[in-house]
Amino acid sequence: MIIRTLIAFVLFSSCANSADGPMPWAFVNGSAEGYSIKLESASPAPGTPITVGQSVEFKIRVSYQLSIADSGVIALVIQDETNKNLLGDRKQQSQPATRGHDTLTLIDSFVVPAGSKEVRLFIPLVPNGITNTSGELLIRYPVADTSNSSSIGYSSVAAALADLHSKPEVKFSIQNGWTIAEDRSHSSFWSFPPVGDPAYPTAVKRIVVQTGVGINLEMKVLCQATQAACDKLVADFNALNEQMRNSFKSR
């Protein structure tokens, strides 16, 4: 609790007064004598858009230098742009730090809640015996709320799956590891990749449409994976859809 309160106060009082332009997606706020922290890598990359309802795993690798004390702790604090703690009662992740130079990795995951414009990771090095720290690392991620704009009609992939499972007329099957939901009452077929697939989590909704010239296939996608994985998934399904359209024409 001390760490969380301290970071929010120090970081935002400094940033608000020093930045004339937009804040970078990742930076170290200020400096300290006898200890410092530096970002080595982050997954997702700083500035990557994340979506309400998305399950995100943060993997942050940092290097540090500590000479003011024999030991300390490096914490991963997850907040929004108003300093609100986004982990609820769950304990924040932390790693011990010892005198000298070293690198370590902090990992935590959570589901992005509605109502926040940004998720901000505060990562301080807190030497033992120091109550007022500075030089914290800050990583920012913009949050998109697709609840009103999602083409599939749901705010998240998880919400789509949950609602489809609640409908007795929807028939589920597993094909090559994918979850397939068939909703004949709406002439729609849903495809969900399994955990471990690069495109997970994604919902692909395909609708069979009767037109004046025959049968057509419409596709709507909500992909909450990386952009590269989403692009490949859409390309693969577009190719599959074209094959299905051709089969409709041959009948």
Sequence and secondary structure as in RCSB ss.txt:
>XXXX:A:sequence
MIIRTLIAFVLFSSCANSADGPMPWAFVNGSAEGYSIKLESASPAPGTPITVGQSVEFKIRVSYQLSIADSGVIA
LVIQDETNKNLLGDRKQQSQPATRGHDTLTLIDSFVVPAGSKEVRLFIPLVPNGITNTSGELLIRYPVADTSNSS
SIGYSSVAAALADLHSKPEVKFSIQNGWTIAEDRSHSSFWSFPPVGDPAYPTAVKRIVVQTGVGINLEMKVLCQA
TQAACDKLVADFNALNEQMRNSFKSR
>XXXX:A:secstr
 HHHHHHHHHHHHHHHHH SS   SEEEES  SSEEEEEEEEES TT  EETT EEEEEEEEEEEEEEEEEEEEE
EEEEETT  BSSTTS  EEEEEEEEEEEEEEEEEEE  TT SEEEEEE EEETT SS   EEEEEEEEE  TTT 
TTSSSSHHHHHHHHHT TT EEEEETTEEEEEEGGGTEEEEE  TTSTT SEEEEEEEEEETTEEEEEEEEEE S
 HHHHHHHHHHHHHHHHHHHHHHHH 
